[in-house]
């Protein structure tokens, strides 16, 4: 696994999950481009979720991660990709069924949009945490502030 980048390659995913996304993704003349677009989209969505929900900036923090953190971040990404591949993209579901009305509340959908195994990996690498540190001039005066999850 290449720890120099936070992105996942099709080969890394195939080796880890045992699923060839190129062979599985239909509907395009170029299955490699379709599969890579899927990986890129899910990587972006996971990063956006972390940045917005936990007051982080994955792009800035990733180069400073230890190899342990990088490995668990990439595993979280692969868990999320596998979850969306098998279950569909819950994050874009409205929860509405035109025949029966509302099936799922937005809060339920939001909670289920991130894979449980991805959450555990993000906890291990320190990203599933709402800790805000005072990085100002008097940083030693204020301890971390924790927000409930």
N, CA and C atoms as a LAMMPS dump frame, in Angstrom:
ITEM: TIMESTEP
0
ITEM: NUMBER OF ATOMS
447
ITEM: BOX BOUNDS ff ff ff
-5.0000000000000000e+02 5.0000000000000000e+02
-5.0000000000000000e+02 5.0000000000000000e+02
-5.0000000000000000e+02 5.0000000000000000e+02
ITEM: ATOMS id mol type element x y z
1 1 1 N 0.847 -1.173 0
2 1 2 C 0 0 0
3 1 3 C 0.895 1.239 0
4 2 1 N 0.618 2.114 -0.965
5 2 2 C 1.394 3.345 -1.092
6 2 3 C 0.901 4.364 -0.077
7 3 1 N 1.729 4.692 0.902
8 3 2 C 1.349 5.628 1.954
9 3 3 C 1.745 7.071 1.628
10 4 1 N 2.28 7.295 0.428
11 4 2 C 2.65 8.652 0.026
12 4 3 C 1.426 9.451 -0.412
13 5 1 N 0.358 8.759 -0.751
14 5 2 C -0.88 9.404 -1.176
15 5 3 C -2.046 8.837 -0.388
16 6 1 N -3.076 9.641 -0.202
17 6 2 C -4.242 9.161 0.525
18 6 3 C -5.245 8.507 -0.416
19 7 1 N -5.006 8.6 -1.705
20 7 2 C -5.91 8.013 -2.687
21 7 3 C -5.696 6.512 -2.807
22 8 1 N -6.733 5.846 -3.237
23 8 2 C -6.714 4.396 -3.415
24 8 3 C -6.702 4.108 -4.913
25 9 1 N -5.901 3.159 -5.314
26 9 2 C -5.905 2.746 -6.719
27 9 3 C -6.867 1.572 -6.884
28 10 1 N -7.241 1.335 -8.123
29 10 2 C -8.104 0.186 -8.421
30 10 3 C -7.423 -1.116 -8.019
31 11 1 N -6.101 -1.196 -8.24
32 11 2 C -5.363 -2.401 -7.873
33 11 3 C -5.311 -2.596 -6.361
34 12 1 N -5.113 -1.514 -5.601
35 12 2 C -5.1 -1.617 -4.137
36 12 3 C -6.448 -2.102 -3.627
37 13 1 N -7.516 -1.552 -4.186
38 13 2 C -8.847 -1.968 -3.754
39 13 3 C -9.097 -3.429 -4.106
40 14 1 N -8.697 -3.835 -5.291
41 14 2 C -8.887 -5.225 -5.722
42 14 3 C -8.113 -6.178 -4.82
43 15 1 N -6.882 -5.82 -4.498
44 15 2 C -6.059 -6.656 -3.623
45 15 3 C -6.659 -6.752 -2.224
46 16 1 N -7.183 -5.639 -1.706
47 16 2 C -7.71 -5.603 -0.349
48 16 3 C -9.096 -6.24 -0.251
49 17 1 N -10.004 -5.867 -1.185
50 17 2 C -11.395 -6.312 -1.097
51 17 3 C -11.682 -7.552 -1.928
52 18 1 N -10.794 -7.866 -2.85
53 18 2 C -11.031 -9.009 -3.719
54 18 3 C -12.083 -8.726 -4.782
55 19 1 N -12.334 -7.461 -5.05
56 19 2 C -13.343 -7.068 -6.042
57 19 3 C -12.674 -6.231 -7.125
58 20 1 N -12.854 -6.653 -8.355
59 20 2 C -12.353 -5.898 -9.499
60 20 3 C -13.452 -4.932 -9.925
61 21 1 N -13.337 -3.681 -9.516
62 21 2 C -14.364 -2.695 -9.812
63 21 3 C -14.54 -2.47 -11.311
64 22 1 N -13.457 -2.571 -12.063
65 22 2 C -13.559 -2.399 -13.513
66 22 3 C -14.476 -3.448 -14.113
67 23 1 N -14.369 -4.68 -13.635
68 23 2 C -15.206 -5.762 -14.153
69 23 3 C -16.65 -5.625 -13.671
70 24 1 N -16.841 -5.018 -12.509
71 24 2 C -18.174 -4.904 -11.918
72 24 3 C -18.972 -3.704 -12.431
73 25 1 N -18.281 -2.645 -12.842
74 25 2 C -18.962 -1.418 -13.238
75 25 3 C -19.319 -1.469 -14.719
76 26 1 N -20.596 -1.351 -14.972
77 26 2 C -21.103 -1.402 -16.346
78 26 3 C -21.642 -0.026 -16.74
79 27 1 N -22.058 0.085 -17.984
80 27 2 C -22.737 1.289 -18.423
81 27 3 C -21.834 2.332 -19.05
82 28 1 N -20.603 1.983 -19.334
83 28 2 C -19.691 2.944 -19.942
84 28 3 C -18.758 2.181 -20.874
85 29 1 N -18.302 2.862 -21.888
86 29 2 C -17.356 2.243 -22.812
87 29 3 C -15.989 2.053 -22.176
88 30 1 N -15.735 2.788 -21.096
89 30 2 C -14.438 2.728 -20.442
90 30 3 C -14.643 2.386 -18.966
91 31 1 N -14.742 1.081 -18.624
92 31 2 C -15 0.702 -17.233
93 31 3 C -13.906 1.147 -16.27
94 32 1 N -12.675 1.281 -16.756
95 32 2 C -11.596 1.754 -15.894
96 32 3 C -11.857 3.187 -15.439
97 33 1 N -12.296 4.04 -16.366
98 33 2 C -12.596 5.434 -16.019
99 33 3 C -13.797 5.512 -15.087
100 34 1 N -14.811 4.663 -15.32
101 34 2 C -15.995 4.639 -14.46
102 34 3 C -15.617 4.201 -13.057
103 35 1 N -14.817 3.168 -12.943
104 35 2 C -14.392 2.658 -11.626
105 35 3 C -13.515 3.683 -10.912
106 36 1 N -12.601 4.317 -11.639
107 36 2 C -11.732 5.328 -11.02
108 36 3 C -12.54 6.539 -10.58
109 37 1 N -13.535 6.926 -11.364
110 37 2 C -14.405 8.041 -10.974
111 37 3 C -15.154 7.699 -9.693
112 38 1 N -15.598 6.452 -9.565
113 38 2 C -16.269 6 -8.347
114 38 3 C -15.332 6.101 -7.149
115 39 1 N -14.092 5.626 -7.289
116 39 2 C -13.113 5.727 -6.198
117 39 3 C -12.86 7.186 -5.832
118 40 1 N -12.66 8.025 -6.829
119 40 2 C -12.387 9.449 -6.579
120 40 3 C -13.56 10.127 -5.872
121 41 1 N -14.775 9.832 -6.327
122 41 2 C -15.96 10.448 -5.725
123 41 3 C -16.111 10.039 -4.266
124 42 1 N -15.922 8.761 -3.965
125 42 2 C -16.07 8.292 -2.585
126 42 3 C -14.949 8.824 -1.695
127 43 1 N -13.746 8.961 -2.239
128 43 2 C -12.646 9.553 -1.471
129 43 3 C -12.968 11.002 -1.134
130 44 1 N -13.48 11.731 -2.105
131 44 2 C -13.845 13.136 -1.887
132 44 3 C -14.962 13.247 -0.852
133 45 1 N -15.973 12.384 -0.966
134 45 2 C -17.096 12.441 -0.035
135 45 3 C -16.683 12.106 1.388
136 46 1 N -15.793 11.124 1.561
137 46 2 C -15.335 10.787 2.908
138 46 3 C -14.52 11.942 3.491
139 47 1 N -13.641 12.513 2.692
140 47 2 C -12.838 13.647 3.154
141 47 3 C -13.728 14.834 3.52
142 48 1 N -14.718 15.104 2.699
143 48 2 C -15.648 16.203 2.985
144 48 3 C -16.429 15.949 4.263
145 49 1 N -16.844 14.71 4.468
146 49 2 C -17.562 14.361 5.692
147 49 3 C -16.684 14.619 6.917
148 50 1 N -15.451 14.147 6.874
149 50 2 C -14.531 14.324 8.007
150 50 3 C -14.277 15.814 8.256
151 51 1 N -13.985 16.546 7.189
152 51 2 C -13.692 17.973 7.324
153 51 3 C -14.871 18.732 7.932
154 52 1 N -16.081 18.411 7.503
155 52 2 C -17.246 19.168 7.967
156 52 3 C -17.762 18.698 9.323
157 53 1 N -17.728 17.408 9.585
158 53 2 C -18.287 16.885 10.835
159 53 3 C -17.326 16.999 12.011
160 54 1 N -16.019 17.004 11.73
161 54 2 C -15.036 16.944 12.811
162 54 3 C -14.051 18.102 12.803
163 55 1 N -14.371 19.164 12.047
164 55 2 C -13.533 20.365 12.055
165 55 3 C -12.083 20.035 11.714
166 56 1 N -11.895 19.219 10.694
167 56 2 C -10.557 18.791 10.281
168 56 3 C -10.243 19.384 8.915
169 57 1 N -9.033 19.126 8.442
170 57 2 C -8.63 19.43 7.084
171 57 3 C -7.69 18.313 6.657
172 58 1 N -8.291 17.263 6.114
173 58 2 C -7.536 16.054 5.773
174 58 3 C -6.403 16.367 4.808
175 59 1 N -6.634 17.243 3.839
176 59 2 C -5.577 17.569 2.858
177 59 3 C -4.336 18.131 3.543
178 60 1 N -4.546 18.989 4.536
179 60 2 C -3.407 19.572 5.242
180 60 3 C -2.78 18.587 6.223
181 61 1 N -3.59 17.778 6.873
182 61 2 C -3.089 16.884 7.913
183 61 3 C -2.417 15.628 7.368
184 62 1 N -2.876 15.135 6.219
185 62 2 C -2.393 13.839 5.722
186 62 3 C -0.872 13.768 5.574
187 63 1 N -0.183 14.767 5.031
188 63 2 C 1.279 14.655 4.916
189 63 3 C 1.984 14.526 6.272
190 64 1 N 1.334 14.987 7.338
191 64 2 C 1.937 14.913 8.669
192 64 3 C 1.525 13.673 9.447
193 65 1 N 0.674 12.852 8.878
194 65 2 C 0.261 11.621 9.547
195 65 3 C 1.444 10.671 9.672
196 66 1 N 1.409 9.864 10.706
197 66 2 C 2.355 8.76 10.801
198 66 3 C 1.928 7.703 9.784
199 67 1 N 2.791 6.757 9.508
200 67 2 C 2.419 5.674 8.596
201 67 3 C 1.23 4.883 9.146
202 68 1 N 1.159 4.736 10.456
203 68 2 C 0.03 4.05 11.102
204 68 3 C -1.277 4.776 10.784
205 69 1 N -1.285 6.1 10.923
206 69 2 C -2.485 6.887 10.634
207 69 3 C -2.841 6.819 9.148
208 70 1 N -1.83 6.903 8.292
209 70 2 C -2.079 6.826 6.857
210 70 3 C -2.693 5.488 6.476
211 71 1 N -2.153 4.421 7.051
212 71 2 C -2.672 3.084 6.756
213 71 3 C -4.139 2.964 7.168
214 72 1 N -4.471 3.443 8.357
215 72 2 C -5.854 3.338 8.824
216 72 3 C -6.788 4.277 8.057
217 73 1 N -6.29 5.42 7.628
218 73 2 C -7.108 6.3 6.794
219 73 3 C -7.446 5.609 5.472
220 74 1 N -6.44 4.999 4.851
221 74 2 C -6.68 4.314 3.583
222 74 3 C -7.61 3.118 3.777
223 75 1 N -7.473 2.423 4.9
224 75 2 C -8.4 1.319 5.175
225 75 3 C -9.82 1.845 5.372
226 76 1 N -9.958 2.993 6.031
227 76 2 C -11.282 3.604 6.204
228 76 3 C -11.885 3.924 4.838
229 77 1 N -11.08 4.46 3.961
230 77 2 C -11.547 4.786 2.623
231 77 3 C -11.982 3.524 1.879
232 78 1 N -11.205 2.46 1.977
233 78 2 C -11.572 1.218 1.3
234 78 3 C -12.828 0.606 1.913
235 79 1 N -12.974 0.7 3.231
236 79 2 C -14.2 0.211 3.885
237 79 3 C -15.408 0.992 3.382
238 80 1 N -15.263 2.3 3.249
239 80 2 C -16.365 3.13 2.773
240 80 3 C -16.706 2.797 1.331
241 81 1 N -15.704 2.613 0.505
242 81 2 C -15.932 2.268 -0.897
243 81 3 C -16.649 0.924 -0.993
244 82 1 N -16.218 -0.05 -0.228
245 82 2 C -16.867 -1.358 -0.223
246 82 3 C -18.316 -1.243 0.251
247 83 1 N -18.551 -0.458 1.289
248 83 2 C -19.888 -0.244 1.848
249 83 3 C -20.827 0.368 0.802
250 84 1 N -20.363 1.405 0.121
251 84 2 C -21.188 2.055 -0.894
252 84 3 C -21.382 1.129 -2.088
253 85 1 N -20.356 0.406 -2.461
254 85 2 C -20.463 -0.523 -3.587
255 85 3 C -21.522 -1.589 -3.303
256 86 1 N -21.545 -2.105 -2.087
257 86 2 C -22.483 -3.185 -1.743
258 86 3 C -23.88 -2.684 -1.376
259 87 1 N -23.986 -1.491 -0.775
260 87 2 C -25.265 -1.01 -0.26
261 87 3 C -25.874 0.142 -1.049
262 88 1 N -25.142 0.7 -1.962
263 88 2 C -25.608 1.899 -2.645
264 88 3 C -25.177 3.125 -1.852
265 89 1 N -25.301 4.27 -2.473
266 89 2 C -24.863 5.511 -1.829
267 89 3 C -26.005 6.089 -1.01
268 90 1 N -26.035 5.744 0.264
269 90 2 C -27.085 6.182 1.169
270 90 3 C -27.062 7.699 1.34
271 91 1 N -25.897 8.315 1.182
272 91 2 C -25.785 9.762 1.41
273 91 3 C -26.583 10.584 0.405
274 92 1 N -26.952 10.021 -0.733
275 92 2 C -27.733 10.759 -1.724
276 92 3 C -29.19 10.304 -1.749
277 93 1 N -29.576 9.438 -0.836
278 93 2 C -30.95 8.949 -0.757
279 93 3 C -31.796 9.937 0.036
280 94 1 N -32.981 10.238 -0.456
281 94 2 C -33.863 11.171 0.248
282 94 3 C -34.648 10.48 1.348
283 95 1 N -34.709 9.146 1.316
284 95 2 C -35.502 8.421 2.299
285 95 3 C -36.977 8.421 1.972
286 96 1 N -37.326 8.925 0.798
287 96 2 C -38.726 9.034 0.412
288 96 3 C -39.081 7.963 -0.607
289 97 1 N -40.192 7.301 -0.366
290 97 2 C -40.729 6.324 -1.296
291 97 3 C -42.051 6.889 -1.814
292 98 1 N -42.172 7.157 -3.108
293 98 2 C -43.386 7.786 -3.62
294 98 3 C -44.655 6.967 -3.362
295 99 1 N -44.527 5.662 -3.226
296 99 2 C -45.702 4.817 -2.986
297 99 3 C -46.118 4.815 -1.518
298 100 1 N -45.133 4.763 -0.622
299 100 2 C -45.426 4.634 0.811
300 100 3 C -45.164 5.887 1.619
301 101 1 N -44.591 6.912 1.026
302 101 2 C -44.234 8.112 1.777
303 101 3 C -42.839 7.976 2.354
304 102 1 N -42.572 8.682 3.435
305 102 2 C -41.242 8.704 4.032
306 102 3 C -40.906 7.338 4.621
307 103 1 N -39.751 6.82 4.262
308 103 2 C -39.274 5.533 4.777
309 103 3 C -38.217 5.709 5.85
310 104 1 N -37.382 6.728 5.691
311 104 2 C -36.286 6.935 6.642
312 104 3 C -36.066 8.426 6.84
313 105 1 N -35.83 8.792 8.083
314 105 2 C -35.551 10.19 8.413
315 105 3 C -34.149 10.564 7.946
316 106 1 N -33.945 11.843 7.695
317 106 2 C -32.647 12.34 7.24
318 106 3 C -31.547 11.98 8.228
319 107 1 N -31.819 12.105 9.525
320 107 2 C -30.821 11.77 10.542
321 107 3 C -30.397 10.314 10.465
322 108 1 N -31.352 9.439 10.229
323 108 2 C -31.046 8.014 10.088
324 108 3 C -30.18 7.772 8.864
325 109 1 N -30.535 8.41 7.762
326 109 2 C -29.74 8.254 6.539
327 109 3 C -28.325 8.779 6.737
328 110 1 N -28.197 9.942 7.381
329 110 2 C -26.868 10.503 7.634
330 110 3 C -26.037 9.571 8.493
331 111 1 N -26.65 8.995 9.507
332 111 2 C -25.932 8.079 10.397
333 111 3 C -25.472 6.824 9.662
334 112 1 N -26.283 6.363 8.732
335 112 2 C -25.97 5.138 8
336 112 3 C -25.118 5.37 6.761
337 113 1 N -24.813 6.625 6.441
338 113 2 C -24.068 6.897 5.21
339 113 3 C -22.58 6.563 5.315
340 114 1 N -22.064 6.445 6.527
341 114 2 C -20.659 6.083 6.717
342 114 3 C -20.588 4.654 7.257
343 115 1 N -19.76 3.853 6.648
344 115 2 C -19.634 2.448 7.025
345 115 3 C -19.138 2.297 8.467
346 116 1 N -19.739 1.389 9.233
347 116 2 C -19.26 1.161 10.605
348 116 3 C -17.775 0.81 10.665
349 117 1 N -17.298 0.006 9.735
350 117 2 C -15.871 -0.344 9.728
351 117 3 C -15.006 0.858 9.376
352 118 1 N -15.507 1.756 8.531
353 118 2 C -14.763 2.985 8.216
354 118 3 C -14.666 3.853 9.465
355 119 1 N -15.746 3.944 10.232
356 119 2 C -15.731 4.722 11.477
357 119 3 C -14.644 4.211 12.419
358 120 1 N -14.555 2.891 12.563
359 120 2 C -13.541 2.321 13.458
360 120 3 C -12.129 2.654 12.982
361 121 1 N -11.9 2.569 11.687
362 121 2 C -10.582 2.906 11.138
363 121 3 C -10.269 4.39 11.36
364 122 1 N -11.272 5.248 11.185
365 122 2 C -11.067 6.68 11.405
366 122 3 C -10.806 6.985 12.875
367 123 1 N -11.411 6.221 13.774
368 123 2 C -11.115 6.372 15.208
369 123 3 C -9.657 6.024 15.481
370 124 1 N -9.188 4.938 14.865
371 124 2 C -7.806 4.503 15.089
372 124 3 C -6.786 5.525 14.585
373 125 1 N -7.103 6.218 13.501
374 125 2 C -6.125 7.185 12.987
375 125 3 C -6.344 8.587 13.554
376 126 1 N -7.337 8.745 14.437
377 126 2 C -7.522 10.018 15.129
378 126 3 C -8.398 11.027 14.419
379 127 1 N -9.069 10.635 13.339
380 127 2 C -9.909 11.579 12.606
381 127 3 C -11.367 11.564 13.051
382 128 1 N -11.824 10.491 13.662
383 128 2 C -13.206 10.428 14.144
384 128 3 C -13.215 11.006 15.555
385 129 1 N -13.044 12.306 15.624
386 129 2 C -12.888 12.991 16.902
387 129 3 C -13.225 14.453 16.705
388 130 1 N -14.048 14.989 17.581
389 130 2 C -14.409 16.409 17.505
390 130 3 C -13.668 17.201 18.568
391 131 1 N -12.388 17.179 18.499
392 131 2 C -11.565 17.934 19.429
393 131 3 C -11.086 19.195 18.738
394 132 1 N -11.322 20.324 19.367
395 132 2 C -10.838 21.593 18.84
396 132 3 C -9.771 22.09 19.805
397 133 1 N -8.595 22.31 19.305
398 133 2 C -7.508 22.803 20.145
399 133 3 C -7.318 24.295 19.925
400 134 1 N -6.971 24.969 21.001
401 134 2 C -6.655 26.392 20.924
402 134 3 C -5.202 26.505 20.462
403 135 1 N -5.009 26.918 19.229
404 135 2 C -3.656 27.033 18.679
405 135 3 C -3.161 28.473 18.697
406 136 1 N -3.818 29.321 19.469
407 136 2 C -3.443 30.728 19.531
408 136 3 C -2.225 30.947 20.408
409 137 1 N -1.981 32.197 20.717
410 137 2 C -0.808 32.587 21.483
411 137 3 C -0.817 31.967 22.874
412 138 1 N -1.99 31.822 23.472
413 138 2 C -2.098 31.268 24.821
414 138 3 C -2.619 29.833 24.78
415 139 1 N -2.104 29.067 23.851
416 139 2 C -2.602 27.707 23.663
417 139 3 C -2.498 26.877 24.931
418 140 1 N -1.524 27.15 25.776
419 140 2 C -1.373 26.376 27.009
420 140 3 C -2.427 26.704 28.043
421 141 1 N -3.138 27.821 27.866
422 141 2 C -4.14 28.239 28.835
423 141 3 C -5.449 27.481 28.695
424 142 1 N -5.74 26.997 27.513
425 142 2 C -7.016 26.314 27.299
426 142 3 C -6.745 24.899 26.814
427 143 1 N -7.35 23.949 27.48
428 143 2 C -7.218 22.561 27.051
429 143 3 C -8.1 22.3 25.848
430 144 1 N -8.099 21.088 25.359
431 144 2 C -8.937 20.767 24.207
432 144 3 C -10.415 20.849 24.582
433 145 1 N -11.22 21.17 23.622
434 145 2 C -12.667 21.211 23.781
435 145 3 C -13.221 20.02 23.011
436 146 1 N -14.037 19.206 23.645
437 146 2 C -14.582 18.009 23.002
438 146 3 C -16.049 18.212 22.699
439 147 1 N -16.446 17.852 21.511
440 147 2 C -17.837 17.901 21.094
441 147 3 C -18.339 16.485 20.993
442 148 1 N -19.511 16.231 21.488
443 148 2 C -20.088 14.892 21.434
444 148 3 C -20.348 14.44 20.022
445 149 1 N -20.319 13.165 19.831
446 149 2 C -20.572 12.598 18.493
447 149 3 C -21.942 11.955 18.508
